[in-house]
Every structure is written in structure tokens, then in C-alpha cells.
Amino acid sequence: MISFAEFVPREGSPLYLQLVRYVQRGIAAGTIRPGDELPSRRALAALLGVNPNTIQKACALLEEEGIIASHTGAKSVVTADETVRCRLTEELLEYDASALVRGLRQMGITRAQAVELVERLWDQEESV
């Protein structure tokens, strides 16, 4: 069963898209695997304290992307294979990197400053 204990909603993005990204990131990281089940839509809505329609919208998008399969009366199951996992990893990396570059440019940060910042943060993470 996929755990949503670490899911933290954030401002600025629709909740259903945040749920989709949470599952996508789990698949890309390998913490969510083919065959894993999602909680029922009602249970997940209650757990997160959101409208069941929000969960339904997220599940519909995940189904459209071929990430999960749902059957009437049964829980949704992750169907993403290695090809999907690789595609998601590339898409998420590009999405995050593009957002970072846009933000740094808006703040007037040069390429050299950005590289220095990333290298410093990379080294800090390695020492943790």
C-alpha cells in the first residue's frame, strides 16, 4: 500500500496535481513500484482531509498517463513499468531544473553563481 504520510500540500499548485507529482516522484525514486496499491479514493480523501473529487481527478490523470489502473470495486494499482519510470525521471528532472533556472534568473543570479550554489548544496547534502 502506498503511504501518503510524507505528503505535504503546498501553496501555489492545485492539490490534485501535487498528488500526481507525489506518485510520479515515488515511481521515479523507486519507492513506489508496479503492483503497489493506492488507498481507496474515499480513504485517501479522509486521510488528507480533502474532497473525494480531488482524489478522483488525480487518479484520472494517473490513469491517462498509464501509471495506475483502476477497476470498479477494487483498489487502484500501479502499472508503471521501467520505461514509464525512466520517462518520469527525465520529465521531473527537467521540470524541476527549469523552475530552478527561471527562479535564479529572475533573481539576477549568474550561471557561475548558480553552479557555485548547486555545488555547495550538493556537498552539504553528501555530508549529512
C-alpha positions in Angstrom: 0.0 0.0 0.0 1.4 3.4 -1.0 1.8 5.6 2.1 0.9 9.3 1.9 2.3 10.0 5.4 5.1 12.1 3.8 2.8 14.1 1.5 2.7 17.8 2.4 0.4 20.0 0.5 1.9 23.3 -0.6 0.5 26.6 -1.7 0.6 27.7 -5.4 -0.4 24.5 -7.1 -3.7 22.6 -7.3 -3.8 19.7 -4.8 -4.7 17.1 -7.4 -1.5 18.0 -9.4 0.5 17.8 -6.2 -0.9 14.3 -5.6 0.0 13.3 -9.2 3.6 14.6 -8.7 3.9 12.7 -5.4 3.1 9.4 -7.0 5.3 10.2 -10.0 8.2 11.1 -7.8 7.8 7.9 -5.8 7.9 5.9 -9.0 10.9 7.8 -10.3 12.7 7.2 -7.0 11.7 3.5 -6.9 9.8 3.8 -3.6 6.6 3.1 -5.5 6.7 0.0 -7.6 4.5 -1.8 -10.1 1.8 -3.7 -8.2 1.7 -1.3 -5.2 -1.9 -0.3 -4.3 -3.2 3.1 -3.6 -5.6 3.6 -0.7 -9.2 3.7 -1.8 -10.3 7.1 -3.0 -12.6 7.6 0.0 -9.9 6.5 2.4 -7.3 8.8 0.8 -9.7 11.8 0.8 -10.4 11.2 4.5 -6.7 10.8 5.3 -5.8 14.0 3.6 -9.0 15.9 4.6 -9.9 16.8 1.0 -12.8 16.5 -1.3 -13.1 13.0 -2.9 -13.4 14.7 -6.3 -9.8 16.0 -5.8 -8.6 12.4 -5.4 -10.7 11.3 -8.4 -9.2 14.0 -10.6 -5.6 12.9 -9.6 -6.4 9.3 -10.2 -7.9 10.1 -13.6 -4.7 11.8 -14.6 -2.5 9.0 -13.4 -4.7 6.5 -15.3 -4.4 8.6 -18.5 -0.6 8.6 -18.1 -0.6 4.8 -17.8 0.7 5.0 -14.2 -2.1 3.3 -12.5 -5.0 1.0 -13.4 -8.4 1.2 -11.6 -11.2 -1.3 -11.6 -14.7 -0.9 -10.2 -14.8 -2.1 -6.6 -11.1 -2.6 -6.4 -8.2 -0.5 -5.3 -6.1 1.3 -7.9 -2.8 -0.5 -8.7 0.5 1.0 -10.0 1.2 -0.3 -13.5 4.1 1.9 -14.4 6.9 -0.3 -15.8 10.7 0.6 -16.2 10.0 2.5 -19.4 7.5 4.7 -17.6 9.8 5.1 -14.6 12.6 6.4 -16.9 10.3 8.8 -18.7 9.0 10.2 -15.4 12.5 10.6 -14.0 13.6 12.6 -17.1 10.4 14.7 -17.1 10.6 15.5 -13.4 14.3 16.4 -13.5 13.7 18.7 -16.5 10.6 20.3 -14.8 12.5 21.0 -11.5 15.7 22.2 -13.2 13.7 24.5 -15.5 11.9 26.0 -12.5 15.2 26.5 -10.6 16.8 28.2 -13.6 13.8 30.5 -14.1 13.9 31.5 -10.4 17.6 32.1 -10.3 17.5 34.2 -13.5 14.6 36.2 -12.0 16.8 37.0 -9.0 19.7 38.1 -11.3 21.9 35.1 -10.4 24.7 34.4 -12.9 25.4 31.0 -14.3 28.7 30.9 -12.3 26.9 31.8 -9.1 24.2 29.2 -9.8 26.8 26.5 -10.4 28.6 27.5 -7.2 25.4 27.4 -5.2 24.5 23.9 -6.5 27.9 22.6 -5.9 27.9 23.9 -2.3 24.4 22.5 -1.6 25.4 19.2 -3.3 28.4 18.9 -0.9 26.3 19.8 2.1 23.8 17.0 1.3 26.6 14.5 0.9 28.0 15.3 4.3 24.6 14.7 6.0 
